[in-house]
Amino acid sequence: MSGPAALILKPGRDKSVRHGHPWLFSGAIERVDGTPASGATVGVFGSDGTFLAWAAYSPSSQIRARVWSRDENARIDRDFFASAITQAVDARRALFDGDHTAARLVHGESDGLPGVVVDRYGDTIVLQLSAAGADAWRDDIADALARIEGARCVVERSDAEVRTLEGLPLRNGVLRGSAPSAVDIVEDGLRYRVDVLHGQKTGFYLDQRDNRAIVRRFAAQRRVLNAFCYTGGFTLAALAGEAASVLSIDTASDALDLARENLRRNPLLPSDRAQWREADVFTELRRLRNANAQFDLIVLDPPKFAPTAAHVSRAARAYKDINLLALKLLAPGGLLATFSCSGGVSVDLFQKIVAGAAIDAQAQAVILQRLTASADHPIALAFPEGEYLKGLLIRKAR
């Protein structure tokens, strides 16, 4: 894949890549020597001719190149990807046991593989490719994944809209093995069925694994509201933590159907304490507020309101709205676990939004814990953009 093409950076625009950042934006590039195809490996050089990195070229994106390696002697070939995937998988072996059969295996830039996400659900591997360079090595990556011990099937879920920014088509299907009729996993001893072919993201929100355990720990005898419940992960966690009741709200009927199925798959949980409601969450939260409803523990895990920085202002209003409503619904002494998965909303901005919501709700509250993605979603120190999931566990004063 490598060739003679090269990216020459403008004077003074090489600092971030020298410090380990994996992205090169179009504005940093002085010129392109050669005619690299989309996804091709190119050399990256400073204005003084110093070699900086091997990177994947993406002519359709503002992120014009993503770094594979800073070793001038590295060969970007099928062995490179097989080695990187093996290292990522080995680093996560401790996360799998009888009570946990699902985790993220490859987390893009943080594992040195920008644009590559791999999740494991039991014996099914789900691959998501979001960048031109990753897409160019699709078959070699799939071959490496198929060789993972115990893997029965490799499913591709490269259907995220971000691919259109790379000039790539959307893809969804089975790459290796036979299509799974159903995929079952265990998390924290609870059983879930995952729709890997049609569910959101790759089928399940693996990044919330640790946070579901936190909700489970605090749920005992509390009246719980799980907004944007999807397939019921936080709901089952709360019920396993002996919640007094759980009201779960989502706008997607198919997600609620699977959530109910997940509850049935755990017969030891008190299903009579669970109520499911198909509704627009914003509308339903207002209705509950107007009805003077009260809850002791509320989970807000909304979808991505700000896919890019251009959407941040609108997203901030939406986050403030739902947190304001939640704080009004929260009983004195109650807990709010609130999240944002929008990469364009920083940790500091999210806290300011929630603080503003508390002021408007006339609620005194304290942060008990800052919440983030589970350990299978590491954040490279040189790539703070990787911290997309941020959350707060808040206690409202009595």
N, C-alpha and C positions, 0 to 999 in steps of 0.2 A: 504493500500500500504506500510505502514511503517513496518519495521521488525528489527531483531537484527543486521543486517549488519552495519558495521561502517568503516569510513575512518579515519586513524590515520595519521596526518601530520608530516612531518619531523621537527626537531628542527629549529626554526627560520623561518619557512615557513608559519606561520599563521597570519602574520601581515596584509596582504591585506584583508583577510576574517574578521578579527577582526575590521577593519576599514570600513567594509560595502561592499567590492567588492563581486559581486555575482558569480564569476567564480573560480574554483579550477582546476589548470592544473595538468597533470599527474606527472610532476616532483616534485610537492610539497607533494606528498603522499608517506608516509613511507610504509604503508601496508593497505590491505583491510581485515578486519575481517568478515568472512562469505562469502557467494557466491551470492551477489545481482544480480538480472537480469537487463537487460538494461531498464532504466527508473524507476527502483525501488527507493524508498525513503530510504536514508541512513543517519545515524548520522555522523557528522563531529566533530572530537576531536583533540585538540592540542596534542603535544608530551607529555605534562604533564597530559593528561587525561581530560582536561577541555572541556566541551561541547561548541561547537561553532555554530552549525547550523544543520538544516535538509536540505538535498539537494537531487537532482535527479541525479542518477548515469548513466553515459554514457561510457561504456567500450570501445567503438569504436572511441571515440573522444579524441583529445589532451586536450580539456576542459572536464576533467573527471567527474566533478560534477558541478551543478548549484544550487545555494541556493534558497530554498523556504522560510525558516523562521529561525530567530535566537532565537526564543522563544522555550526553551526546553519543555514547556508544550503544544506547538501547536500540533494539529493533522492535518496531511496532508491528507485530505479526500475530498469528493465532496463538503461539506460545506465550506471548506477552499477556493476552487476555486470559488464557488458561491459568497462568501463574497468579495473576491479580485476583481472579475469582476464587482460586484455592486458598489464598491468604485471607480473603474476606470471610469465606465459609469457616475456616479453621478458627478465626477470631471469635466466632459466635457459638461454638460447640457447647459452651457452658450454659447457653440459654435454652437448650432443649433437654427435656426430661419427660417423665411420664405425665406430669401435670401441665406441660407446655410443649405443644407439637407444631407451633407456628412462630415465625420470626422473619425479619428482613435479613437477607443474606448479603446483599450489595446495596450500598447507599450512595450511589453516584460519586460526586466529587470527593466525599470523605473517604472513599475506598480507592481513590485514584482512577475512577472510571466514570468521568462526567457523562451524564445522559443515560446511564445504565442503572436501573433499579430492579432488584430481584427479591421476591418474597417467596418463602416456602410455607406451604400449607400441607402438613403431613407429607405424603409422597408426591405432591403436585408442586411444581415450580412455576411461578408466574414472572414473566419478563416484561419490563416496560422500557422502551427506548424512546428518548425525547429529543435527541440531538442528531445532527447529520453524521457526525463521526461515529457515534454508537451504532447508528443504523447501517453504516457501511460494513460493519463487522458482525452483523446480525447472525449469520449462519455459524460463524466460528464461536460466538458467544453461546448460541443455543447448543452447539455440540459440547462445549465445556460444561454447561449446566446439566445436560443429559447424562454426563458421567458422574454426577454427584451421587454418593452412596445412598441407595434407597429411593432415588428419583424415578417415578413411573411415567411422568408426563411433563412436558414443558409447554405452557400456554403463553401466548403473546397478548399483552394488553396495551399495545402502542396506539391507544385511541384517545389520548389526551389532546385537547385543542392546541396545546403549546407546540405540537409538532408542525402546525401550519406556519408558525413563525420561522421554522427551519426549511420550509418548502417541501415538507414530507407528507405523504398520504397517511390517513388513519388506518390502523390494522388491528384486527382482533381475531384470534383463532389458535389452533393447536399447531405448534412447531415440531414437536417430537413426541412420540408415543401416541396413545389413544385418548380421545376426548373423555374427560371425567364426567360421569353422570351426576355425581355429587361429591363434594369435598367436605370432609369432616375434620375438625381440629379440636384440640383441648387447650384451654388457657386457664391457668390457676384452678385446675380441676373441673372447670365448666366446659360443657360441650357446645360447639357451634357448628352450624352448617354454613359454608361460604360459597357464594356464587362467583366463581373466579372468571367466568366468561362475560357476565353482564353487570356485576355489582360495581359500586363506586370504587374509584382507585383500582386496586388489584383484587377487590372483593371484601376486604375487612380493614379496619383502622388499626393496624398493628402498632402504630406509633403511640397509641393510648394504653398500651398494656399496663405500664406501671401506674398510670393514673386511674385505671379501673380498679386496681388493687387498693389504691388510696381511698376511693369512694367506698369500696367494700368495707374497709376498716372503720369508716366513720358512719356507716349507714344504720347501725343498730337502733331500732325503735323510732326512726325518723320517718316523717312523711316526705317522700322524695318526688321531685319533678325532674324528668329527663327530657329536655327539649332538643330537637333534632336527633332523635334517638336512633335513627338508621335501623340496623338489625338487632338492636337491643343489648349491645355490649355493656354499657353502664347500667342498664336495667337489671340484667342478670347478676351483675356484680353487687348491686344494692340489695337485691333479694337474697343473695348468698350471705350478705352481711346482716341479715335479719331486719331489713327495713320494715316499718309498720305498713307502708303502702308505697307503690310507685306508679305515677302517672307518666306515660311515655307518649310523646307527640312527634309526629313526622308527617310530611306532606305526601310521601310516596307510599302508595298502597302495597306495592310489591315488597318494599323494605319491611313494612309492618307485618306482612304475611310471613316473611322469613324470621322476623323477631319472635312472632308467636310460636313458630316451629322450633326456634332455639329454646324457648322456655319449655316446650313439651319434651325436648330432648334431655331436660334436666328435671326428672320427676321428683327429686327431693326438695326442689325449690317450692315455696308457697305460692302457687299460681293464682290463688284467690286474692292475693294482695296486689296483683298487677292489673292495670287498666291501660288500654291502648286507644289512642285517638288520632285519626287521620284529619289533619287540619294544617292550614298555614300557621307557622309557629308565631309570627308577629301578631297575627289576628287573635290567636288563641290566648296568648299571654295577656293581651289587653282585655279579653273577655274574662279571664280568670281574675285579673286585677279588679275589674268592675264588679265582680261577684264577691270581692273581699276574701278570695281564697288565700290560704296560708300553707307554706311548706317549710320543712326544717332543713332540707338539703336540696339544692338545685344544681343541675348540671347543664351548662350551656356549651355545646360543641357544634357550632354552626359550620356550614360549608365555607369555602374560601370566598370572602367578600371582596378581596382585592387581589386579583390574579397578577396585576402589575402595579408599579408605582403610580401610574396614571389614575388608578381607581382608589387611591388611599383616602381621599377626602370623602367620597361617597361611602366607603367601607367604614370609616370612623363614625359616621352618623348612624349606620346600621348597628355597629357594635355598641355604641352608647345607648341606642334605643332598647336593645334586648337586655342589656345589663341594668338599665334603669327600671325596666319592668320587673326583672328578676329580683332586684333589691326591694321593690315594693311588695313582692309576693313572699319574700323571705321573712319568716317569723323571727322575733328577737332571739339572739343566740344561735340562729341558723347559719348554715354553711353554704357558700356559693363556690362551685368549681367552674370557672369560666375560661374559655379557650379562644385563641385565634390561630388558624392555620394559614393565614395570609402572609406570604413572604414579604410583601410591601409594607406590612405593619410591624415596626420594630418592637422589641421588648419594652423599651421605655415609653413609646407611644401608646402601646396597649395599656400599660398601667395608668397613664394619664387619662385615657378614655374611660377606664373603669372608675378612676377617682372622680372624674367629672360626673359620671352617672350617679355615684354615691352622694355627691353634693346635691344634685338635682332631686334625688330621692329622699333627701334629708335623713340619710342613714349614716351612722357612725360605724366604721368597719375597720378591721385590721387584716393584714396579710399574714396568714399562718405559714404558707409555703408557696414557693414559686414552682411551677410545674413545667415540664418539658417532655420531649419525646423519650421513649424508652431506650435502653442501652444499645439496641440493635440499629439505632438511627444516630450514629455518632456525628459530631460537628467538628470539622477540621478547624484548627485554630486560625489558619490563614484564610478561611472561607466563612466569615460570620453570616453570610447570606443563607448558609445551610440551616440556620436555626429558624425554621419556618413555623414550627409549633411552639407556642408559648401559652402559659396559663397561670392562673392565680387561684389559690385556695383561700377564700376570704371568710371571716366570721363577722356577722353583724352583731353590734352591741345589744345587750338586753335592755 
